[in-house]
Amino acid sequence: MGYCSGFDIEVHYTGNKAQKESIEKKKTVLYGIHDNGGMLVNETISCFGNVEIFE
C-alpha cells in the first residue's frame, strides 16, 4: 500500500496491550482491522466488518 498516504492500518487487530501502545504513538488516522473486517481504498476509504477507527 505504498501508494496510499494519510492513514495507517493495524491488521489482525485484537486490542491487546502492545497494539494499543503502538496506536497511541501514531499521529495519523489508524484503522484497526479485526480478522473479520476489511477495507477498500479507491478515491475514498470503505470499511466493512469489524474495523475500529482511531483518530
C-alpha positions as CSV (number, residue, x, y, z in Angstrom):
1,M,0.0,0.0,0.0
2,G,2.9,2.4,-0.6
3,Y,0.7,4.4,-3.0
4,C,-1.7,5.4,-0.2
5,S,-1.0,8.1,2.4
6,G,-2.7,9.9,5.3
7,F,-3.6,6.8,7.4
8,D,-2.1,3.7,8.9
9,I,-3.5,0.2,9.4
10,E,-3.1,-2.4,12.2
11,V,-4.1,-5.8,10.7
12,H,-5.4,-8.7,12.8
13,Y,-6.3,-6.1,15.4
14,T,-7.4,-7.6,18.8
15,G,-7.0,-4.7,21.1
16,N,-4.1,-6.2,23.1
17,K,-1.7,-4.1,25.2
18,A,1.1,-4.0,22.6
19,Q,-1.3,-2.9,19.8
20,K,-2.9,-0.2,21.9
21,E,0.6,1.2,22.9
22,S,1.6,1.2,19.3
23,I,-1.6,3.1,18.3
24,E,-1.0,5.8,20.9
25,K,2.3,6.7,19.2
26,K,0.7,7.2,15.8
27,K,0.0,10.7,14.6
28,T,-2.4,9.8,11.7
29,V,-5.7,8.1,11.5
30,L,-5.4,4.4,12.1
31,Y,-7.7,1.6,11.1
32,G,-7.6,-1.4,13.4
33,I,-8.8,-4.3,11.2
34,H,-10.0,-7.3,13.0
35,D,-9.8,-10.8,11.4
36,N,-13.5,-10.4,10.3
37,G,-13.1,-6.9,8.8
38,G,-11.6,-5.3,5.8
39,M,-11.2,-2.1,3.8
40,L,-11.4,-1.0,0.2
41,V,-9.3,2.1,-0.9
42,N,-10.2,3.9,-4.0
43,E,-10.9,7.7,-4.1
44,T,-12.5,7.1,-0.6
45,I,-12.0,4.5,2.1
46,S,-14.7,2.0,2.7
47,C,-14.6,-0.3,5.7
48,F,-16.7,-3.4,6.3
49,G,-17.0,-6.0,9.0
50,N,-15.2,-5.3,12.3
51,V,-12.9,-2.3,11.9
52,E,-12.1,0.3,14.6
53,I,-11.0,3.8,13.6
54,F,-8.6,5.7,15.8
55,E,-8.3,9.4,15.1
